[in-house]
Every structure is written in C-alpha cells, then in structure tokens.
Amino acid sequence: MSAALKVAQSEVGDAWTALEQQGNFSKSYGLQNGTPVLRTIYDPFSTVVGADGSITRTPFPNNTIPSNRFDPLGAAFMKDFWAPNNPGDNITGVNNYKFGYIDAWHYYNFGDRVDYNINDK
C-alpha cells in the first residue's frame, strides 16, 4: 500500500542583496552590542604585520569591492543565487529569504503475517 505523508515546512535564510552581489557593502549593517554598525569590508591584499605583531588592513574605498577583483567563476555563480524576497528582520537584513512548502514523503508499507501452530501432529 502506498501512502504519502504531507508535512508543511518553512525555510529561513540569508541572501545577498543586489548591491552586495555587485560588491557594494555601503548599506550592509551588523549589530554590535545591539547597536547597528556598518560592516567594514577590508582589502585582504592590504594586510600588514607590524614588528610588534599587530595586524592592520585597509578597508575598500566606499566599502565597495572593485569588480576587477571578482573571481570570474564566483561572479558567474552569483547570478544563479536567489534574491531576497523580503527586507529582513531588522536593519541588518538577516532572514531576508523565507519560503514555505509542502514536503510529501511517499512510502510503501508492505506487511505480511503467517500463523503457525507448533504441535506434535
């Protein structure tokens, strides 16, 4: 006998905004002790280790990664990712991709029964 178990499901996630997909993080916020702060994007090739072991980096100008620094394969993949479908739960834009669906699990239940009476006959 075949049956289907149908369960309502929902998914919540984060998707890159259109600006972020272009490398522009000038409107990308995070929370620090509950206070919204602009997320600073640093140039990884500007890292300098000082004589005392301190590490310094330079932020990208205007918090924007230049398009000539994009990996071509990564840039091609970015076009295939989903776009946000809501503004998010707070100023950070967290949980800006939500959707619900019905998950149907088809299963087959095969059962058999045999009665056997063990005796001397």
C-alpha positions in Angstrom: 0.0 0.0 0.0 1.4 3.4 -0.9 0.8 6.4 1.2 2.0 10.0 1.3 2.9 11.9 4.5 2.5 15.6 3.8 4.2 18.0 6.2 4.2 21.8 6.0 7.8 23.1 6.1 9.3 26.5 6.1 12.9 27.7 5.4 14.5 30.9 6.6 17.9 32.1 5.3 20.0 35.0 4.2 20.5 36.1 0.6 22.9 38.7 -0.8 21.2 41.9 -1.7 21.5 43.2 -5.2 24.1 45.8 -4.0 26.1 43.1 -2.2 26.2 40.9 -5.3 27.8 43.9 -7.1 30.4 44.2 -4.3 28.8 47.3 -2.7 28.6 46.8 1.1 27.9 50.5 1.8 24.4 49.6 3.1 25.3 46.4 4.9 24.9 46.6 8.6 25.7 44.3 11.5 24.9 44.6 15.2 27.5 45.4 17.8 26.1 45.2 21.4 22.6 45.7 19.9 23.7 48.9 18.0 23.6 48.9 14.2 27.1 49.4 12.7 28.3 49.4 9.1 30.1 46.2 8.3 33.5 47.2 7.1 34.9 45.2 4.2 38.7 45.1 4.2 41.1 44.5 1.3 42.8 41.2 2.0 45.8 42.1 0.0 46.5 45.2 2.2 47.3 43.1 5.3 50.5 44.3 7.1 52.0 42.7 10.1 53.8 45.2 12.3 57.1 44.5 14.2 55.1 44.1 17.4 52.8 41.5 15.8 49.9 43.9 15.3 47.9 43.4 12.1 46.5 46.2 10.1 44.3 46.2 7.0 42.8 48.9 4.7 39.1 49.0 4.1 37.9 49.1 0.5 37.1 52.7 -0.6 33.3 53.3 -0.1 33.1 49.8 1.3 32.9 48.5 -2.3 34.9 45.7 -3.7 36.1 46.7 -7.3 34.6 44.4 -9.9 38.1 43.7 -11.3 38.9 41.9 -8.0 36.0 39.4 -8.5 36.8 35.9 -9.4 35.2 35.2 -12.8 33.8 31.8 -11.7 32.4 33.3 -8.4 30.9 36.2 -10.3 29.2 33.7 -12.7 27.8 31.7 -9.8 26.4 34.8 -8.1 23.9 35.2 -10.9 22.4 31.8 -10.1 21.7 32.5 -6.4 18.3 33.5 -5.3 17.4 37.1 -4.5 15.9 38.3 -1.1 12.1 38.1 -1.0 11.7 40.4 2.0 13.6 43.2 3.7 14.8 41.0 6.6 14.0 41.0 10.3 16.0 44.1 11.3 18.4 46.7 9.8 21.0 44.0 9.2 18.7 42.3 6.7 19.1 38.9 8.4 16.5 36.3 7.4 15.7 38.1 4.2 14.8 34.9 2.3 11.8 33.0 3.6 9.6 30.4 1.9 7.1 27.7 2.8 6.4 24.4 1.0 4.6 21.1 1.5 7.0 18.2 1.8 5.4 15.0 0.7 7.1 11.7 1.7 5.9 8.7 -0.3 6.4 5.4 1.4 5.3 1.9 0.9 4.1 -0.3 3.7 4.4 -4.0 3.0 3.1 -6.2 5.7 2.7 -10.0 5.9 1.5 -12.3 8.6 1.9 -16.0 9.0 0.3 -18.0 11.8 1.9 -21.3 12.6 0.9 -23.5 15.4 3.7 -25.8 16.5 2.4 -29.1 17.9 3.1 -32.9 17.9 0.8 -33.7 14.9 
